[in-house]
């Protein structure tokens, strides 16, 4: 097994806790499914949110999915002029047999524009 990192992002339509939970939950689910992972493969997850998202902690969505024994942390994304608004990003550290080149990074919806080079 190797420790790898997988990235992902999603743009929210609005700053509302239920919507954040739904969208971040969909992002985490897609990351797990597209990489053939289970919760047991997760080591830790970093979440960042743009400064315009204040309704809830993105990590709450992970807890809502039952990811309760994995270290999670939230941070605020840099407030860069012209950056895409209402974006939650993740950096998940995982145990996997996959090569780095086989990791599928997940950018949902409009967030796919953030990393056209690696978005699946």
ROMAR-310401 format. One record per residue: residue number from 1; y, x, z of N, C-alpha, C in turn. Coordinates in pm, 1 decimal, padded with zeros to 6 digits. Each point is the difference from the previous one (the first is absolute). Layout:
REM residues N
@i=NUM | nyy=Y | nxx=X | nzz=Z | cayy=Y | caxx=X | cazz=Z | cyy=Y | cxx=X | czz=Z;
...
//
This chain:
REM residues 120
@i=1 | nyy=-00118.4 | nxx=00084.0 | nzz=00000.0 | cayy=00118.4 | caxx=-00084.0 | cazz=00000.0 | cyy=00124.3 | cxx=00088.1 | czz=00000.0;
@i=2 | nyy=00099.9 | nxx=-00048.1 | nzz=-00067.0 | cayy=00129.2 | caxx=00068.2 | cazz=-00003.5 | cyy=00106.9 | cxx=-00095.3 | czz=00050.8;
@i=3 | nyy=00106.2 | nxx=00056.8 | nzz=00051.0 | cayy=00117.3 | caxx=-00079.5 | cazz=00035.7 | cyy=00088.5 | cxx=-00004.9 | czz=-00123.6;
@i=4 | nyy=00034.4 | nxx=-00118.9 | nzz=-00041.7 | cayy=00087.5 | caxx=-00022.2 | cazz=-00115.1 | cyy=00113.3 | cxx=-00093.0 | czz=00041.7;
@i=5 | nyy=00099.6 | nxx=-00008.4 | nzz=-00085.6 | cayy=00111.7 | caxx=-00092.1 | cazz=00023.2 | cyy=00010.9 | cxx=-00093.3 | czz=-00118.8;
@i=6 | nyy=00032.1 | nxx=-00122.5 | nzz=00027.8 | cayy=00021.8 | caxx=-00099.1 | cazz=-00104.8 | cyy=00134.7 | cxx=-00066.0 | czz=00024.5;
@i=7 | nyy=00075.9 | nxx=-00016.6 | nzz=-00107.9 | cayy=00134.2 | caxx=-00057.3 | cazz=00007.6 | cyy=-00001.2 | cxx=-00141.7 | czz=-00051.9;
@i=8 | nyy=00102.4 | nxx=-00074.9 | nzz=00038.0 | cayy=00016.8 | caxx=-00133.7 | cazz=-00052.1 | cyy=00136.9 | cxx=-00054.2 | czz=00036.3;
@i=9 | nyy=00039.1 | nxx=-00105.8 | nzz=-00069.6 | cayy=00128.4 | caxx=-00064.5 | cazz=00028.2 | cyy=-00001.8 | cxx=-00142.5 | czz=-00053.6;
@i=10 | nyy=00085.3 | nxx=-00079.5 | nzz=00058.3 | cayy=00019.6 | caxx=-00137.2 | cazz=-00045.3 | cyy=00146.0 | cxx=-00037.1 | czz=00024.3;
@i=11 | nyy=00058.1 | nxx=-00074.6 | nzz=-00092.9 | cayy=00136.0 | caxx=-00050.1 | cazz=00019.2 | cyy=-00008.7 | cxx=-00144.5 | czz=00046.2;
@i=12 | nyy=00068.5 | nxx=-00028.9 | nzz=00109.8 | cayy=00002.9 | caxx=-00136.4 | cazz=00052.2 | cyy=00107.8 | cxx=-00081.1 | czz=-00070.5;
@i=13 | nyy=-00022.0 | nxx=-00128.2 | nzz=-00009.4 | cayy=00099.3 | caxx=-00089.3 | cazz=-00058.6 | cyy=00111.0 | cxx=-00033.5 | czz=00099.6;
@i=14 | nyy=-00034.6 | nxx=00005.1 | nzz=00129.6 | cayy=00097.4 | caxx=-00037.7 | cazz=00103.7 | cyy=-00039.2 | cxx=00066.5 | czz=00131.6;
@i=15 | nyy=00095.5 | nxx=00009.5 | nzz=00088.1 | cayy=-00020.5 | caxx=00060.2 | cazz=00132.1 | cyy=-00042.3 | cxx=-00109.5 | czz=00097.6;
@i=16 | nyy=-00128.6 | nxx=-00030.4 | nzz=-00000.3 | cayy=-00056.6 | caxx=-00106.7 | cazz=00083.6 | cyy=-00136.7 | cxx=00045.9 | czz=00048.8;
@i=17 | nyy=-00024.4 | nxx=-00013.3 | nzz=00127.8 | cayy=-00119.8 | caxx=00055.7 | cazz=00062.9 | cyy=-00130.5 | cxx=-00047.8 | czz=-00063.9;
@i=18 | nyy=-00012.6 | nxx=-00127.4 | nzz=-00026.3 | cayy=-00122.3 | caxx=-00051.9 | cazz=-00060.6 | cyy=-00022.8 | cxx=00056.8 | czz=-00139.3;
@i=19 | nyy=00107.4 | nxx=00010.8 | nzz=-00075.2 | cayy=-00008.6 | caxx=00056.3 | cazz=-00135.1 | cyy=-00037.8 | cxx=00147.6 | czz=00006.5;
@i=20 | nyy=00059.5 | nxx=00073.3 | nzz=00095.2 | cayy=-00035.0 | caxx=00141.2 | cazz=00015.6 | cyy=-00148.9 | cxx=00014.9 | czz=00034.0;
@i=21 | nyy=-00047.5 | nxx=-00080.0 | nzz=00093.7 | cayy=-00141.5 | caxx=00007.6 | cazz=00038.7 | cyy=-00090.5 | cxx=-00027.0 | czz=-00120.2;
@i=22 | nyy=00034.6 | nxx=-00097.8 | nzz=-00079.5 | cayy=-00079.7 | caxx=-00034.8 | cazz=-00117.8 | cyy=-00001.4 | cxx=00114.2 | czz=-00101.8;
@i=23 | nyy=00116.8 | nxx=00051.9 | nzz=-00032.4 | cayy=00010.8 | caxx=00102.3 | cazz=-00103.7 | cyy=-00056.6 | cxx=00135.3 | czz=00043.7;
@i=24 | nyy=00027.8 | nxx=00040.5 | nzz=00122.5 | cayy=-00053.7 | caxx=00126.5 | cazz=00049.8 | cyy=-00151.3 | cxx=-00012.7 | czz=00017.7;
@i=25 | nyy=-00045.5 | nxx=-00115.8 | nzz=00043.7 | cayy=-00144.3 | caxx=-00024.2 | cazz=00009.5 | cyy=-00066.5 | cxx=00010.8 | czz=-00136.5;
@i=26 | nyy=00063.9 | nxx=-00054.8 | nzz=-00103.2 | cayy=-00054.5 | caxx=00010.0 | cazz=-00136.2 | cyy=-00003.0 | cxx=00145.1 | czz=-00046.7;
@i=27 | nyy=00102.3 | nxx=00076.7 | nzz=00034.0 | cayy=00004.2 | caxx=00141.4 | cazz=-00036.8 | cyy=-00113.2 | cxx=00077.0 | czz=00067.2;
@i=28 | nyy=-00016.4 | nxx=-00018.1 | nzz=00129.6 | cayy=-00106.5 | caxx=00070.5 | cazz=00072.0 | cyy=-00138.0 | cxx=-00039.6 | czz=-00051.4;
@i=29 | nyy=-00019.9 | nxx=-00127.1 | nzz=-00025.1 | cayy=-00127.5 | caxx=-00048.0 | cazz=-00053.0 | cyy=-00028.4 | cxx=00062.8 | czz=-00135.7;
@i=30 | nyy=00101.0 | nxx=00007.0 | nzz=-00085.9 | cayy=-00017.3 | caxx=00059.7 | cazz=-00132.5 | cyy=-00032.1 | cxx=00148.8 | czz=00010.4;
@i=31 | nyy=00065.8 | nxx=00070.8 | nzz=00090.5 | cayy=-00027.8 | caxx=00143.1 | cazz=00019.0 | cyy=-00145.5 | cxx=00019.9 | czz=00041.2;
@i=32 | nyy=-00046.4 | nxx=-00079.8 | nzz=00095.0 | cayy=-00139.5 | caxx=00012.0 | cazz=00044.8 | cyy=-00097.2 | cxx=-00032.8 | czz=-00113.4;
@i=33 | nyy=00021.1 | nxx=-00112.9 | nzz=-00065.6 | cayy=-00092.9 | caxx=-00044.3 | cazz=-00104.4 | cyy=-00003.4 | cxx=00096.0 | czz=-00117.7;
@i=34 | nyy=00115.5 | nxx=00043.0 | nzz=-00047.8 | cayy=00004.9 | caxx=00084.3 | cazz=-00120.6 | cyy=-00053.0 | cxx=00141.3 | czz=00024.9;
@i=35 | nyy=-00009.6 | nxx=00037.1 | nzz=00126.4 | cayy=-00052.2 | caxx=00132.8 | cazz=00032.6 | cyy=-00137.8 | cxx=-00005.8 | czz=00065.4;
@i=36 | nyy=-00059.3 | nxx=-00119.1 | nzz=00003.6 | cayy=-00133.4 | caxx=-00015.6 | cazz=00057.1 | cyy=-00005.7 | cxx=00037.5 | czz=00146.9;
@i=37 | nyy=00104.0 | nxx=-00034.6 | nzz=00073.5 | cayy=00012.4 | caxx=00037.8 | cazz=00141.1 | cyy=-00025.8 | cxx=-00117.7 | czz=00092.7;
@i=38 | nyy=-00036.3 | nxx=00032.3 | nzz=00122.6 | cayy=-00005.5 | caxx=-00098.7 | cazz=00107.4 | cyy=00101.3 | cxx=00042.1 | czz=00106.1;
@i=39 | nyy=00020.0 | nxx=-00082.8 | nzz=00098.0 | cayy=00090.1 | caxx=00034.5 | cazz=00111.1 | cyy=-00045.6 | cxx=00126.8 | czz=00071.2;
@i=40 | nyy=-00131.6 | nxx=00022.6 | nzz=00003.3 | cayy=-00055.2 | caxx=00117.9 | cazz=00066.9 | cyy=00041.2 | cxx=00130.4 | czz=-00069.3;
@i=41 | nyy=00039.7 | nxx=-00007.6 | nzz=-00124.6 | cayy=00041.7 | caxx=00119.1 | cazz=-00075.6 | cyy=00144.8 | cxx=00038.9 | czz=00027.6;
@i=42 | nyy=00075.2 | nxx=-00088.6 | nzz=00063.6 | cayy=00141.7 | caxx=00026.3 | cazz=00027.0 | cyy=00015.8 | cxx=00095.4 | czz=00117.3;
@i=43 | nyy=00085.4 | nxx=00100.2 | nzz=-00016.7 | cayy=00033.8 | caxx=00092.8 | cazz=00107.6 | cyy=00132.4 | cxx=-00041.4 | czz=00062.8;
@i=44 | nyy=00101.4 | nxx=-00022.7 | nzz=-00084.1 | cayy=00131.2 | caxx=-00043.9 | cazz=00047.3 | cyy=00078.3 | cxx=-00054.4 | czz=-00118.4;
@i=45 | nyy=00103.8 | nxx=-00076.8 | nzz=00030.6 | cayy=00086.5 | caxx=-00053.5 | cazz=-00105.9 | cyy=00145.5 | cxx=00013.3 | czz=00043.8;
@i=46 | nyy=00080.4 | nxx=00057.8 | nzz=-00088.4 | cayy=00145.8 | caxx=00002.6 | cazz=00014.9 | cyy=00057.1 | cxx=-00112.2 | czz=-00084.5;
@i=47 | nyy=00090.2 | nxx=-00075.2 | nzz=00055.9 | cayy=00071.8 | caxx=-00104.1 | cazz=-00072.9 | cyy=00148.0 | cxx=00036.8 | czz=-00000.5;
@i=48 | nyy=00065.8 | nxx=-00017.7 | nzz=-00113.7 | cayy=00145.5 | caxx=00007.0 | cazz=-00001.0 | cyy=00051.4 | cxx=-00129.0 | czz=-00060.8;
@i=49 | nyy=00118.6 | nxx=-00038.4 | nzz=00042.2 | cayy=00065.5 | caxx=-00118.9 | cazz=-00053.7 | cyy=00145.0 | cxx=00035.4 | czz=-00029.9;
@i=50 | nyy=00051.8 | nxx=-00056.7 | nzz=-00106.4 | cayy=00140.4 | caxx=00022.1 | cazz=-00032.1 | cyy=00086.4 | cxx=-00063.5 | czz=00109.0;
@i=51 | nyy=00122.3 | nxx=00050.7 | nzz=00018.1 | cayy=00085.0 | caxx=-00046.5 | cazz=00110.5 | cyy=00034.2 | cxx=-00149.5 | czz=-00003.2;
@i=52 | nyy=-00018.0 | nxx=-00064.9 | nzz=-00114.8 | cayy=00030.6 | caxx=-00142.9 | cazz=-00009.2 | cyy=-00113.5 | cxx=-00088.6 | czz=00050.7;
@i=53 | nyy=-00110.2 | nxx=00060.0 | nzz=00043.6 | cayy=-00111.4 | caxx=-00076.1 | cazz=00058.0 | cyy=00002.5 | cxx=00016.2 | czz=00151.2;
@i=54 | nyy=00031.0 | nxx=-00109.5 | nzz=00069.5 | cayy=00013.0 | caxx=00003.9 | cazz=00145.4 | cyy=-00077.7 | cxx=-00111.4 | czz=00070.4;
@i=55 | nyy=-00077.6 | nxx=-00077.4 | nzz=-00074.7 | cayy=-00065.1 | caxx=-00117.6 | cazz=00056.8 | cyy=-00119.5 | cxx=00032.7 | czz=00089.0;
@i=56 | nyy=-00067.8 | nxx=00112.3 | nzz=-00027.4 | cayy=-00121.0 | caxx=00031.9 | cazz=00075.4 | cyy=-00040.7 | cxx=00143.5 | czz=-00030.9;
@i=57 | nyy=-00098.0 | nxx=00049.0 | nzz=00075.3 | cayy=-00058.5 | caxx=00130.3 | cazz=-00027.5 | cyy=-00107.8 | cxx=-00017.1 | czz=-00106.4;
@i=58 | nyy=00000.6 | nxx=00079.6 | nzz=-00106.7 | cayy=-00106.8 | caxx=-00012.0 | cazz=-00099.9 | cyy=-00138.9 | cxx=00021.8 | czz=00059.9;
@i=59 | nyy=-00011.6 | nxx=00081.5 | nzz=00101.6 | cayy=-00129.8 | caxx=00025.0 | cazz=00062.8 | cyy=-00060.4 | cxx=-00126.6 | czz=00060.1;
@i=60 | nyy=00082.4 | nxx=-00097.9 | nzz=00031.2 | cayy=-00052.1 | caxx=-00125.5 | cazz=00054.7 | cyy=-00095.8 | cxx=-00066.5 | czz=-00099.2;
@i=61 | nyy=00024.4 | nxx=00018.9 | nzz=-00129.0 | cayy=-00089.7 | caxx=-00056.7 | cazz=-00101.3 | cyy=-00138.2 | cxx=00063.9 | czz=00009.3;
@i=62 | nyy=-00005.1 | nxx=00130.0 | nzz=00025.9 | cayy=-00129.2 | caxx=00067.8 | cazz=00015.1 | cyy=-00074.2 | cxx=-00054.1 | czz=00121.0;
@i=63 | nyy=00070.7 | nxx=-00016.6 | nzz=00108.5 | cayy=-00063.4 | caxx=-00055.3 | cazz=00120.2 | cyy=-00053.0 | cxx=-00140.6 | czz=-00028.1;
@i=64 | nyy=00075.9 | nxx=-00076.5 | nzz=-00079.6 | cayy=-00043.5 | caxx=-00133.8 | cazz=-00037.3 | cyy=-00126.2 | cxx=-00001.4 | czz=-00083.9;
@i=65 | nyy=-00026.2 | nxx=00110.4 | nzz=-00070.4 | cayy=-00123.1 | caxx=00012.6 | cazz=-00079.7 | cyy=-00117.2 | cxx=00051.1 | czz=00082.7;
@i=66 | nyy=00025.5 | nxx=00026.4 | nzz=00127.9 | cayy=-00105.9 | caxx=00050.3 | cazz=00086.3 | cyy=-00006.6 | cxx=00151.6 | czz=00008.2;
@i=67 | nyy=00098.7 | nxx=00067.4 | nzz=-00054.4 | cayy=00006.1 | caxx=00146.4 | cazz=00009.9 | cyy=00066.7 | cxx=00030.1 | czz=00134.3;
@i=68 | nyy=-00082.8 | nxx=00003.8 | nzz=00103.9 | cayy=00053.4 | caxx=00008.5 | cazz=00136.3 | cyy=-00027.8 | cxx=00132.8 | czz=00069.8;
@i=69 | nyy=-00089.0 | nxx=00081.5 | nzz=-00056.1 | cayy=-00034.2 | caxx=00126.0 | cazz=00065.4 | cyy=00039.8 | cxx=00121.7 | czz=-00083.8;
@i=70 | nyy=00096.1 | nxx=-00018.9 | nzz=-00088.3 | cayy=00051.1 | caxx=00105.3 | cazz=-00087.7 | cyy=00145.2 | cxx=00026.3 | czz=00038.6;
@i=71 | nyy=00039.2 | nxx=00126.3 | nzz=00018.2 | cayy=00140.2 | caxx=00028.0 | cazz=00029.9 | cyy=00090.4 | cxx=-00040.8 | czz=-00116.1;
@i=72 | nyy=00104.2 | nxx=-00074.5 | nzz=00032.7 | cayy=00097.9 | caxx=-00047.1 | cazz=-00098.0 | cyy=00138.9 | cxx=00037.4 | czz=00048.5;
@i=73 | nyy=00089.5 | nxx=00027.9 | nzz=-00093.4 | cayy=00138.1 | caxx=00027.3 | cazz=00037.2 | cyy=00092.1 | cxx=-00052.2 | czz=-00109.2;
@i=74 | nyy=00115.5 | nxx=-00049.3 | nzz=00041.3 | cayy=00100.1 | caxx=-00050.3 | cazz=-00094.1 | cyy=00124.5 | cxx=00086.9 | czz=00007.9;
@i=75 | nyy=00064.8 | nxx=00016.8 | nzz=-00113.3 | cayy=00125.3 | caxx=00074.3 | cazz=-00007.0 | cyy=00088.9 | cxx=-00066.2 | czz=-00104.5;
@i=76 | nyy=00127.2 | nxx=00032.0 | nzz=00007.8 | cayy=00093.7 | caxx=-00054.1 | cazz=-00097.2 | cyy=00011.3 | cxx=00096.4 | czz=-00117.9;
@i=77 | nyy=-00003.5 | nxx=-00055.7 | nzz=-00119.2 | cayy=00017.1 | caxx=00076.8 | cazz=-00123.4 | cyy=00145.6 | cxx=00047.1 | czz=-00009.7;
@i=78 | nyy=00024.2 | nxx=00107.9 | nzz=-00070.3 | cayy=00136.6 | caxx=00046.6 | cazz=-00021.2 | cyy=00082.8 | cxx=-00107.4 | czz=-00069.1;
@i=79 | nyy=00124.5 | nxx=-00012.2 | nzz=00039.6 | cayy=00091.9 | caxx=-00098.1 | cazz=-00057.5 | cyy=00073.4 | cxx=00064.4 | czz=-00117.2;
@i=80 | nyy=-00066.9 | nxx=00006.1 | nzz=-00114.1 | cayy=00053.7 | caxx=00065.6 | cazz=-00118.8 | cyy=00064.2 | cxx=-00104.9 | czz=-00090.1;
@i=81 | nyy=00122.5 | nxx=00025.7 | nzz=-00039.5 | cayy=00072.1 | caxx=-00092.7 | cazz=-00087.0 | cyy=-00077.1 | cxx=-00019.8 | czz=-00130.0;
@i=82 | nyy=-00017.5 | nxx=-00126.1 | nzz=-00038.8 | cayy=-00070.0 | caxx=-00032.6 | cazz=-00123.7 | cyy=-00151.0 | cxx=-00009.5 | czz=00012.8;
@i=83 | nyy=-00054.3 | nxx=00026.8 | nzz=00117.9 | cayy=-00145.2 | caxx=-00008.5 | cazz=00019.5 | cyy=-00044.9 | cxx=-00145.8 | czz=-00005.0;
@i=84 | nyy=-00124.4 | nxx=-00019.3 | nzz=-00035.0 | cayy=-00057.0 | caxx=-00134.5 | cazz=-00004.7 | cyy=00006.4 | cxx=-00062.9 | czz=00139.2;
@i=85 | nyy=00050.2 | nxx=-00122.6 | nzz=00011.5 | cayy=00009.7 | caxx=-00065.4 | cazz=00131.0 | cyy=-00132.1 | cxx=-00062.0 | czz=00044.7;
@i=86 | nyy=-00009.8 | nxx=-00026.5 | nzz=00130.2 | cayy=-00109.5 | caxx=-00075.6 | cazz=00062.2 | cyy=-00138.4 | cxx=00057.2 | czz=-00032.5;
@i=87 | nyy=-00015.9 | nxx=00130.2 | nzz=00019.2 | cayy=-00126.5 | caxx=00066.1 | cazz=-00032.6 | cyy=-00067.6 | cxx=00051.9 | czz=00126.1;
@i=88 | nyy=-00128.9 | nxx=-00028.4 | nzz=00009.8 | cayy=-00085.3 | caxx=00058.7 | cazz=00103.0 | cyy=-00092.5 | cxx=00098.0 | czz=-00070.9;
@i=89 | nyy=-00004.6 | nxx=00121.8 | nzz=00052.5 | cayy=-00087.8 | caxx=00103.4 | cazz=-00054.0 | cyy=-00104.1 | cxx=00036.0 | czz=00106.1;
@i=90 | nyy=-00115.4 | nxx=00045.7 | nzz=-00047.1 | cayy=-00102.0 | caxx=00048.2 | cazz=00093.2 | cyy=-00049.8 | cxx=00136.9 | czz=-00044.4;
@i=91 | nyy=-00042.2 | nxx=00076.7 | nzz=00097.3 | cayy=-00072.8 | caxx=00125.5 | cazz=-00021.2 | cyy=-00117.6 | cxx=-00006.3 | czz=00096.3;
@i=92 | nyy=-00118.4 | nxx=-00024.1 | nzz=-00054.5 | cayy=-00120.0 | caxx=-00013.9 | cazz=00082.2 | cyy=-00084.5 | cxx=00125.7 | czz=-00011.9;
@i=93 | nyy=-00042.1 | nxx=00051.4 | nzz=00113.8 | cayy=-00092.1 | caxx=00113.3 | cazz=00004.4 | cyy=-00139.9 | cxx=-00057.4 | czz=00017.1;
@i=94 | nyy=-00092.7 | nxx=00050.4 | nzz=-00082.6 | cayy=-00133.5 | caxx=-00059.3 | cazz=-00004.9 | cyy=-00108.3 | cxx=00107.9 | czz=-00000.8;
@i=95 | nyy=-00120.1 | nxx=-00038.2 | nzz=00044.5 | cayy=-00121.5 | caxx=00079.1 | cazz=-00018.4 | cyy=-00067.9 | cxx=-00053.4 | czz=-00124.7;
@i=96 | nyy=-00029.6 | nxx=00088.9 | nzz=-00094.8 | cayy=-00063.6 | caxx=-00045.8 | cazz=-00123.4 | cyy=-00073.8 | cxx=00114.3 | czz=-00067.6;
@i=97 | nyy=-00096.6 | nxx=-00036.3 | nzz=-00081.5 | cayy=-00069.4 | caxx=00096.9 | cazz=-00083.7 | cyy=00068.0 | cxx=00013.9 | czz=-00136.3;
@i=98 | nyy=00098.6 | nxx=-00083.8 | nzz=-00027.6 | cayy=00068.5 | caxx=00004.7 | cazz=-00128.8 | cyy=00083.8 | cxx=00126.5 | czz=-00013.7;
@i=99 | nyy=00004.1 | nxx=00051.7 | nzz=-00121.3 | cayy=00089.3 | caxx=00112.0 | cazz=-00029.9 | cyy=00144.0 | cxx=-00051.7 | czz=00000.2;
@i=100 | nyy=00092.9 | nxx=00089.8 | nzz=00020.6 | cayy=00141.7 | caxx=-00038.7 | cazz=00000.3 | cyy=00036.1 | cxx=-00075.4 | czz=-00128.8;
@i=101 | nyy=-00054.0 | nxx=00043.8 | nzz=-00111.8 | cayy=00030.2 | caxx=-00063.1 | cazz=-00129.2 | cyy=-00059.8 | cxx=-00140.3 | czz=-00012.7;
@i=102 | nyy=-00092.8 | nxx=-00034.8 | nzz=00087.6 | cayy=-00063.7 | caxx=-00132.0 | cazz=-00004.3 | cyy=00066.4 | cxx=-00101.7 | czz=00092.0;
@i=103 | nyy=00100.1 | nxx=00041.5 | nzz=00075.2 | cayy=00070.0 | caxx=-00092.0 | cazz=00089.7 | cyy=00089.3 | cxx=-00092.3 | czz=-00082.3;
@i=104 | nyy=-00006.1 | nxx=-00128.3 | nzz=00029.3 | cayy=00082.6 | caxx=-00098.7 | cazz=-00068.8 | cyy=00117.0 | cxx=-00038.4 | czz=00089.4;
@i=105 | nyy=00119.7 | nxx=00036.7 | nzz=-00041.6 | cayy=00122.0 | caxx=-00037.5 | cazz=00070.9 | cyy=00040.8 | cxx=-00138.4 | czz=-00049.9;
@i=106 | nyy=00051.9 | nxx=-00082.4 | nzz=00089.5 | cayy=00021.8 | caxx=-00140.8 | cazz=-00031.8 | cyy=00147.2 | cxx=-00036.2 | czz=00016.0;
@i=107 | nyy=00060.5 | nxx=-00042.3 | nzz=-00108.3 | cayy=00139.4 | caxx=-00045.7 | cazz=-00000.4 | cyy=00000.1 | cxx=-00140.8 | czz=-00056.8;
@i=108 | nyy=00026.0 | nxx=-00098.0 | nzz=00086.2 | cayy=-00010.3 | caxx=-00139.8 | cazz=-00039.3 | cyy=00132.4 | cxx=-00054.6 | czz=-00052.4;
@i=109 | nyy=-00010.6 | nxx=-00090.3 | nzz=-00096.7 | cayy=00116.9 | caxx=-00068.6 | cazz=-00052.4 | cyy=00107.0 | cxx=00094.8 | czz=-00050.3;
@i=110 | nyy=00125.1 | nxx=-00030.0 | nzz=00032.4 | cayy=00113.4 | caxx=00079.3 | cazz=-00047.1 | cyy=-00003.6 | cxx=00143.1 | czz=00052.0;
@i=111 | nyy=-00071.5 | nxx=00024.5 | nzz=00108.3 | cayy=-00008.5 | caxx=00135.4 | cazz=00056.3 | cyy=-00073.0 | cxx=00096.0 | czz=-00093.8;
@i=112 | nyy=-00072.3 | nxx=-00051.2 | nzz=-00100.1 | cayy=-00066.6 | caxx=00087.0 | cazz=-00095.5 | cyy=00101.2 | cxx=00087.7 | czz=-00073.2;
@i=113 | nyy=00124.6 | nxx=-00042.9 | nzz=-00009.3 | cayy=00104.2 | caxx=00078.2 | cazz=-00065.7 | cyy=00035.6 | cxx=00125.5 | czz=00078.6;
@i=114 | nyy=-00036.1 | nxx=00005.0 | nzz=00128.2 | cayy=00032.7 | caxx=00116.2 | cazz=00082.5 | cyy=-00079.3 | cxx=00122.8 | czz=-00041.6;
@i=115 | nyy=-00123.1 | nxx=-00018.4 | nzz=-00037.8 | cayy=-00087.0 | caxx=00113.6 | cazz=-00035.7 | cyy=-00084.8 | cxx=-00035.9 | czz=-00121.6;
@i=116 | nyy=00064.6 | nxx=-00011.4 | nzz=-00113.5 | cayy=-00073.3 | caxx=-00034.8 | cazz=-00122.6 | cyy=-00105.4 | cxx=00104.5 | czz=-00033.0;
@i=117 | nyy=00019.0 | nxx=00121.3 | nzz=00050.3 | cayy=-00094.6 | caxx=00107.5 | cazz=-00029.1 | cyy=-00133.3 | cxx=-00016.1 | czz=00072.3;
@i=118 | nyy=-00001.1 | nxx=-00069.8 | nzz=00116.0 | cayy=-00126.3 | caxx=-00014.6 | cazz=00073.3 | cyy=-00036.7 | cxx=-00144.0 | czz=00031.8;
@i=119 | nyy=00087.6 | nxx=-00095.0 | nzz=-00029.6 | cayy=-00030.5 | caxx=-00140.7 | cazz=00031.0 | cyy=-00119.3 | cxx=-00046.8 | czz=-00081.7;
@i=120 | nyy=-00089.6 | nxx=-00072.3 | nzz=00064.9 | cayy=-00119.1 | caxx=-00050.4 | cazz=-00066.8 | cyy=00016.8 | cxx=-00146.9 | czz=-00027.8;
//
